[in-house]
Amino acid sequence: MPRHRAWLVGGVLLGTLGVAGCGSGKDSGTAAGAPAAAAAPAAAMTATVGMQGVSFTPDTVAVKAGGTVTWRNTSPISHNVTADGFASTTLDQGATYRHTYPTAGRFTFRCTFHAGMKGTVVVTAS
């Protein structure tokens, strides 16, 4: 192969690799591999969180100040709900627990039986 063709082929290969490595040019707003922040759902006076398997569903709810969250165990696995200021008893399948949030803020809750079960209640001003 003559020298000028070798340079031409090499240049085309490098150019192709360079273009293939580029994205669409649009910024997704998050770093590669970083999850986007979840927006809090619209606040209401009540919200329900299910306990299924070893997760809370949904794991983030929103209520207005003075609103109540109900946790309902739909799983055959026993759970509880614990947070700063309250703790339920053991909740077997079909059992519920309610807590009223009097003030605005962001509050985390968890199941002490299952380390990965965590969630958040976002309380907005009423």
N, C-alpha and C positions, 0 to 999 in steps of 0.2 A: 504494500500500500504506500503510495507516495506520501511524503511528509505533510503536505498541506491537507490531505484527506485525514490523516491521523489527528492533526490539530483540530480540524473541523468536527470530527466524531467526538473527540474528547470534550470540546466546548459544548456540543449539543448535550452530551451526557451530564456534564456539570450543571448546565442550565436547567435541564429537566429535573435533576435532583433538587436544585435550589427552589424551583417552583413547587415541587411536590411537598416540600417541607413547610410551605407557607399555608396559612389558614385562609379563611374567607376575607380577612381584613376587618371583620366585625369583632368588637370586644364584648365578651360574654359578661364582663363585670366581676368575675370571680377568678381566682388563681386556679391553675390547672389542678384538678383533683379536689379542690375545696368545695364543699357543699354550699349552695346559696342559703342565706339565712331564711328560715321559715317565718312567714308573716303570721301574726296572731289572728285567729278568727274573729269575726265581728262579735262584740260583747252583747250579751243578753242577761236576763236575770237568773237564768238557769242553764246548766250544761251537764251533760252526762258523759262519763268516761267508762268504757268497757274494759274488763280484764279478760283477755283471751290468751291462752297459752301462757307465755311469760312476757307479755307486753301490755301496755296501756293503749287503748285505741279510742279516740286520738290521744296522742301524748301531750298535746297542748290545747287548752281550751281558754276561752275568755268569758268573763262575767262582769257585770257592773258592780260597783261597791254595794254591798248588801245582798248580792246574789249568792246562789247556792249551787255547789257542784255535787253531783251524785255519782258515786262509783258503784258499778254493778258487775259482780263476778259472773260471767257466762261460761266460765271454764270449769272443768272437773277438778282443777288444781286449786288448792287453798291459797289465798292471798291476804294481804292487809294493805292499809294506806297509812303512811306515816309522814308527818311534816313537822316543822317547828310549830309548836302550839297545839297539835292534836295527833292522835293515833287511834285507829280503829282496832276492834278485836279481829280475830281471824274471820275472814269472809269465805265461807264455803260457796259452792255453786248456787246461784240464785240469790245470794245475799247482797244487800246494798249498804252503803254508808254515805251520809251527807255531811257536808261542812259548809257553813255560811262565812263568806269573806266580807267583813265590815269595812275595810279600808282598801284604797287603791294600792297596787304594787304588783310585783312579780314574785310568785311563790312556787317553790319546787316541792314535789311529793315523790314518794318511792314506796316500793314493797320491800320490806326487810327480809322476806323469804327468798327473793330473787334479785340479786345484785344489779342486774341490767334493767330492771323495771323502774323507770324514772319518768317524770313528767313535769309539766309546768302549768300553773293557772295564772293568767294575766287578768288582773282586776283593774278596770278603768273607773274613773270618777263617774258617779251616776248622774 
